[in-house]
């Protein structure tokens, strides 16, 4: 029989919002990774999205999520957002391998802003240096995933107004791939919410 641990971290919530609904998955940290506990879907009206399936009705969305969060007693729970791949930019750049991470991030930011001229959108992004067998190569392939900061901030604000604390932002396709290769990687399992909803008890 397990003893209760008063310092045990609260279950992580995985949340993916699409026109099909807001899928909410609860994960509990264990010694071996994360265990799927529960799942539910919040029906969403189609007018919350534009023709490109981007969220536009943030206030109504926050209200709908708030109702479910309060009903399930989840207020204050940490959450990981699973972003649909179509809502992010995925790019590959060739940059100098001699750049530090800070210098490379600055160069990527300039490239992304130039691509949106004359609007000069601000982006939140992450990048990975791809390994090359040629150590003398003058350029290094860099994989970049970016999303408009204005849009990401609106989503985070919407979810946090609903009573959740956003800790992680993930892209669904990459999360699924990493979860298959390394199931012990906790937040990435939230991307498997579709399978989880069929395999775990619903709230």
N, C-alpha and C positions, 0 to 999 in steps of 0.2 A: 504494500500500500504506500502511495506517494504522500509525502508531507507537503502541505501548502507552503509556498515560498512567497512571503509578502513583498519581495523585491522582483518578482517575476514580471517581465515586460508584458504589456497588454497585447492581445492578438493584433497582428497586422491586417489591415483591410486592403484588398485589391479592388480598384474601381476602374471600369472602362465604360465610357459614355459614347453611344452610337445611336443612330435613328431607330435601331431595334430595341433600345432601352438602356438603362444604366445598370450594368451587371456589377453586383457587389459580392466579393468573396472574402471570407474571413480565414486567416492563416494563424496558426499558433506555433511559436518557435519551440523546437525540441533540440535535444543534443545532436541529432543527426541532420537538422535542417529545419524545415517547416512542415506542419501537418495541416491539411485542409479540413476546416471545421464545418462551415456553413456557406450557403450561397443563395442569392435571391436576385430578382430582376425588377427594377422600377420602370413601369411603362412610361414612355415619354411621348407627348404629342409631336407630330411631324413639324409643326410650325416653330419648334425650338431650333431648327437647323435650316441652313440655306441650301441652295441647289448643289453645293459642293460638299454637303454633309458636315460643314463646320458649324459649331454651336453659335447661335446668335441670341437666344433667349436665356441669358445667364440668370436673371432674377427669378424667373419661373422655375428654372432648373434647380437653383439653390433651394427654393421652397419645397420642391418635391423631394429632394434628397434629405432636407431637414426633417420632414415628416417621417421618413423611414428611419433616419438616425435616432430620432427621439423614441419612436415606437420600439426599436430594438435595443435601446439603452446603450448606444455606441458613441455618445457625445464625448469628444476628447480623444478618441482612438486615433492612432497613427494610420495614415493611408498612403498607398502607392498608386499613382495614376498610370494607367496603361493607355498610351496614346496610339490611335490608329496610324499606320504607316502613311496613309494618304494625307495626313495633316502635318507631316514633317518634310523637310528637304533632305535628301540624301545625295551627297556629292563626293567625288574623288578628286583631290588636287595633288599636284606634284610640286613639292617644296624642298628647300634645302635641308638635308639631314643634320646640318650643323646648327640649326636653330634650336634654341631652348624651347621648352613647352610654352613659356610666357610669350616669347617672340613669335612662335608658330600660331598661338591663339590670336595675337594681334594681327598677323597677316591674314588669317582666315576671316576675322571680323571685317577687315577692309574688303576682301573679295566678296563676301556675302552682301555687304552694303552696296558695293558697286553694281552687283547683279540686280538690285532693286531700284536703281536710279530711274526717275528723279526723286523717288520717295525716300530713299535711304532708310529703310526699315532697320530696326535693331533686332538682333537675333540672339537667342540663347542656344548654345551648341556644345557638343562634345566631339572629340576627335580621337582617332587611333592611328598611330604610326604603323604602317604595314611593313613587315619584315622583308628584307631583300637579301638575296644571296650575294649580290654584288656590293661588297663593302666600299668600293671606290666610286659608286654611283654618285653623280652630281645632284640628282633629284631623288626624293623619297615619296612614295605613294602615301597619301594621307586620306583616311576615310572619315567623312564628316557627317554628322546628323544634326540638323538645325531646325528650330521652330521660331516663329516670330515671337519676340518677347512680349509684345502687347497681348497676343492671343493666349500665350501660356500663363501670363499673370492674371488674365481674366478668369481662366479656368481654375487656377489655384485659389484665387479670391472667392470664387463661387463655392468651391468645396469647403473652404475653411469657414465661410459664413454659415455653412450647413452644420458645423460643429465638429468637423474632422481636421486633423493636423497632417498636411501633406509632407511626407518625408522623402518620397522617391518619385521620379518621373521616368517611365520606361516606354519603349516603342514595342508594340505588340509582336511584330514578326521576329525581331531580334531576340526578344525575351523568350519566345517559344523555342527558337533554335538553341539558346543557351540552356534552357530548362531541360531539353531533351539530352543535351550532352553532359549536363551536370545538374541532376535533379536536386542536389543539396543547396543550390544557389537560391536562397529564399525569395527575394522579391520577384525574381523572374518567373516563379511558378504562378503568379497572379495572372499572367498572360494566358494560361491554360484554363481560363474561367469557363469556357464553353464545356470542356470535359468535366471540370469540377462541378458544374451545375447538374450534371447527370450522375455524378458519383458520390456526392456528399449530401447530407440532409439539408433540406431547404428551411429557411427561417419561418 
